[in-house]
Structure formats: C-alpha cells, structure tokens
Amino acid sequence: MTTNEGYIEVPGGKVWYVQVGDKGKTPLLVLHGGPGNVHDPLKSALSALADERPVIFYDQLGSGNSDRPEDPSLWHTDRFVEELACIREALHLDDVHVLGHSWGTMLASSYCIERRPIGIRSLILSSPCLSALRWKQDADRLLAQLPEEMQQVIAAHEAEGTTDSEAYGEAIKAYYNRHVCRLDPWPDIMAESRPKGNKEVYLSMWGPSEFCPTGSLKTYDVTAQLHEIHAPTLFLCGRYDEATPEATQYYQSLVPGAKLHVFEESSHMGYLEETEAYLQVVRQFIRETEDEAGNHGH
C-alpha cells in the first residue's frame, strides 16, 4: 500500500498529513477529534478503506506530528476551518468525501455551513457534537447513572476547580469506560497516541473532561444551520455513545435526506470497538453516493 506524507502551511504553522493508498476513486479526508487529539487511532482502523481510494489523515495544528505553537489565540473553530480549506487546496481535493469524528464533526459541519464548499461528495459525521448544550445535558444524564460516590467526587472537583487531581482522573475513568470506549483493555493505539495529543488545546476549546465544557466551544451550536448541508450525509454513533443515539438522530432529522446508523456494541470509538461493522457501513455509504452521482451524470 503506497503512502506519502508531508507538511502543509496553514495559519499558525505547518500541519502534517499522510495519504494511504492511491487507487482511482474519490479520496476520503478524515478529521480527528479532540480538539487536540491525533490521527493515529482513526488511521489504525480506516486505512483499510485505502484498497478502493486514497485515504488522507492529518494532525490538526498543535498536536501529533504538526507544529505545536504556544499561542492560545490560534485555538478557535474559525482557524481550524481555514486550516481544513488550506489542506483541501494544497492536496487538490476538488472532489472529496469527508469523515469527521467527535470534534471533527463540529469542524466538518462549520466548514460546510460557513464556506459552502463545492465538491464535497459525501459527509460522514461520526459520534457528532453539534450542540454543546445538548452534549452537556446528555452527559449529565449519563453521569447520573454512575455509582453515587463517583458522581460526588466528580462534582466536588469540578466545583473546586481541582480537575487535574488524581481522584478526579480515577472517577472519570468509569464514565470513559462506559461511554468513550467499552473495550477492556483499551486498544494499545489509544494509549500510544495520547502523549502526542495537546491538552492545552483541549482545555482551551473544550474543558477538563468530556462532560465539562468550559472552553470556547461551550456555546457551540449549529443545529439551526444543519438544513444548509446539502452533501449526502451519514450520521454514526454507538448505542452507549456520549454522543447519544437520541441526539444523533435529532441532528440527522435536521439534515435533508441524511441517514443514521447506530453500532449496537459501541460507545464513542465505534471504529475501534466494532471495526469491521464500521468499515462496512462507511464503505457501503460512500459507494452508494458514488453510484447515485454516477447515475446523475457527475
């Protein structure tokens, strides 16, 4: 399988990308979550799609193999949207399928709504967060299902601003094991990639934990604009996902003609928790959109 990699100039520095495969079909561009996470876990699963088409991964500015400037003014959605536009242009991705996971769905949606880009052949929004308020409401409901003493530890540390304490870290693990990744143990790639992420970006834009949005994204909400997305769209989530099936179905209902698939054994990392099923659903959806486009003379 051929791969090539390199760097692209974006506002604030250089970002690193890797392309896997070079078969002739329309490329797939993958947007990782976080903010401040890295491409590695997604690549470990989704590289399998490169038997049909190029699959392109990149580390967003600040994390992984990309530059890590220490300028807090860079960590806002508009700059990441511009970064995405730069990557498409640099790699000549005139026609492209886009898959965003978690924060990557915010990035992909904002890009589609604000830039109205042409050439997006399909959009896959995996474990979406398209309203931070809705996410927080769902998180509160899921937290309420944890053992009482864990809830108390979490609430106390968030109230006191001591979310960097070991006790808080231990308590949130229970939530993560239910709603982020249900595999036991977690796949090696998750542990290996964690040090490559950037906690500062995550803290500045999101907050100290998945269920405590305090950063710039805490008011993020594009639900009123979702009807402006015109690319064929597929929503994905896990049955136990912190991006709950109810919220995901609600977002799906707002995008014209969008489809939904729920992975019954997964939480937030469906692509790792049920890799084969995930690949099959994504592959099928992309093929169908290409077949339909072919029939309409694209």
N, C-alpha and C positions, 0 to 999 in steps of 0.2 A: 504493500500500500504506500503510494508516494505521499510524502508530507513536505510542505515547505512552510517556513516561518520567517518572521521579520518584525520590523517596527514601523509604526505609522505616527506621524506628527499630529497631535491633537492639541486643543487649548490646554496649556498647563504642563505639557511634556510629551513623552513618547509612550505609546501603548504597544504591547507585544501581541502578535496573533499567530495562530498556526492553522494551516489548511490541511485537512486529511482527505486523501483521495482526489482524483481528477477526472472521474467519469463524466460523461457529457451532459447529464441532466442539470436543471436549475439548482444552484447551490443553496445550502441551508446555513444560515448565520445564527449562532447560539449566544444568548445574553445571559450571563450568570447572575446569581442572586447576591444578597448581602443587604445593603451595599457594603462593599469592602471584601467580599468573598473572592474566590478564584475559579478558573475554568475547569480545573482538574477533575473533580467528581463527575461533571457532565461529560467531559471528554471520555472518561473511562467507560461510560455506557453508550454515548451517542456516536462515537467513532464507527460503530457497526453500520451506521447508515451510509458510510462512505463507499459501500460496494455499488451504490447507484449514482452518487452525486458527490461533489465536493462538500465537506462539512467544515465550517470555519468557526473557531473558538478564539476568544481574546480575553485578556485580563484587563479589566477597566482600570483607568488611571488610579494609582495609589496602591494597587495590590498585585500580588503574584510577580510575574516577570516584567511588569510595566514599571515605568518611573514612579517613584514614591515622593512627590513633592510634599513639603510640610506647610502647605498654605491652605488654611481652613476655608478660605473664600472659594476654593475650587469645588467644594463638596456640595453641589446643588444639582437638581434634576436637569436644569437647562443646559449645564455644561456637559452632562453625560449624554444628553440628546444630541448636542452638537458633535460630541466625540463619535457617536454612532453614525452620524451623517458623514463625518470625515472618513470613517472606516469603509463605508459603502463606496464612497467616491474613490478612495485610494486603491481598493481591490476591484474596481469596475463591476460592482454587484448591481448591474442595471436591473436585472430580474433576480429576485431572491425570495426564498422562504425564510421566515424569522420565527425562532422559538425562544421565548423568554421564560425564565423560571423565577418565581417569587419576586424579589425586587426587579428582576429582568422583565416582568410583566408590566410594572409601572413604567419602566424605561421604554419598552416597545409601544405601549399604549400612548404615552405622552408624545413619542416620536410620530406615530401615525396621526394623532389628533392635531398636533401643533404644526407639523411640517407638511401634512397631506402628501406624503411621498408617492411617486408613481413607481410601478414595478414590484410592489410587494405582492407576490403570487399567493402567499397564504401566511397566516399568523397563528402561532400556537402559543397560548397563554397557559402555562403550567403552574399550578398552585398559586393563583393570582391574588394580589393585594391591590385592589383598585379603589378602595376607600379605607383609609387608615382608621377612621372611626368604627366602621363595620368590623374591621380586623380586631380592634381593641374590645369591642362588645363580644365578639366570638371568643376571644382569648379569656375574657373574664368568666364566660360561661364554662369554658374548658377547665380553667383554673379551679373553679368551684367544685369540680369533680375529683380533684386531688385530695389525698388524706389531709385532714384538718390541720395537723401540726405543720405540714409543709406549706399550706396556704398562709399560716400565721408567720412563718419565717420569711416567706417571700414578701408579704405585705409590710412587715416590720422594717426590713432592709430597704424597701423602695421608699417608705415614708421617711426613713432616717438618711437616705442618700448613701447607704453603705452597700451598694450593689456589687462592689468589687470584692466583697468579703467571701471567704471560702464557704461559709454556711449558705449564703445565697446561691453560690455556684452549685453546691450539692443539691439544694432544694429544686433549682430549675431543671436539673437533670431528669427528674421524674416526668416533668412536662415534656421535655425534649424526647424522651424515650417513648412517650405515647403519641406525640403529635408532630414530631420532626422526622425521626427515623425509628421504625419499630424493629429493625434488625438487631439481633443480640448475638455477638457483639456488633458494634457499628463497623462498616467496611473500613479496611485499612486506609483507603484513599481519603476518607474524611479526616482521619487523624493526621495523615501525612500533609494534607493541603491546609490544615488550619493555621499553622505558623506562617504560611505565605499570605494569609489574609491581612486586612488592615482594620484593627479595632477602632482606630480613630475615626475612620470614615463611617463605620457602622454607628458608632456612638453619636457622631455629629449629625448624621442624617436620620437614623432610626432611634436608637436608645440603648440602655444597658442590657436588654434582653428582648427576645422575640415578642413578648407580650407587654412591653413597657415602652411605647413610643413617646419619646420626649424630644426628639430631634426635629429637623426641618420638614421631615415627611409626615409629621403627626397630623397635619391638616390636609394631607394629600387626598384628593377625591376626584376621579374623572367619570363617575357614573353618569352625570348629566350630559357628557360628551360621547359616551360609548356608541351612540347611534351614528356617529360620524365615521366610524371604522367601516370601510367598505370591502376590505380584503376578506376572502373566505377565512373564517376564524374557528378554531377548535379550542375549547376550554378543557383542561385536565386537572384533576385533583385526586387525592386519596380519600377513602372513606373516613379515616381518622385524622385527616389533614387539619393543621391550624388554619389553612385556607379552606374553610369548611365547605362541604358539598352544597349547603344551603346558600352560602354567599356566592360560590362559584356559579351555581345555577341562576342566581339573580343577575350576575354580570352577563351571563350567556343570554338571558332574556332581553338584554338591552342592546345587543349587537345583532343587526339584521342577519338572519339566516345562520347564526352561529350554532355549532354543535358542542356537545358535552360528553365527556367520558369520565367515569369515576372508577378508580382502581380499588377493588374491594379489600385488598390486603395491605394497603399502603397508607402512610401518613403524608409528610411533606416531600419525601425523597422518592417518589414513585419510580423514578428512572433507575434508582439503586435497589429499591425494595421489590419491585416486580419488573426487572429489566426487560425480559422477553416480551411481556404483555405491552409494556410501554413502547418498545420499539415497533411492535406490530401495529399498534394504534396510530402512531405518528407516521409510519411508512404508508399505511393504508390511506390516511387522510391526505397526505401530500400527493400520492398517486392519483387519488380521486380528483383533487383540484386540478392536477395537470391534465388528466383525461378530459375533464369538463372544459378546460381552457382550450384544449386541442379541438374539441367539437365546435367551439365557438370561433375557431379560426385565429387563435392567438399565435 
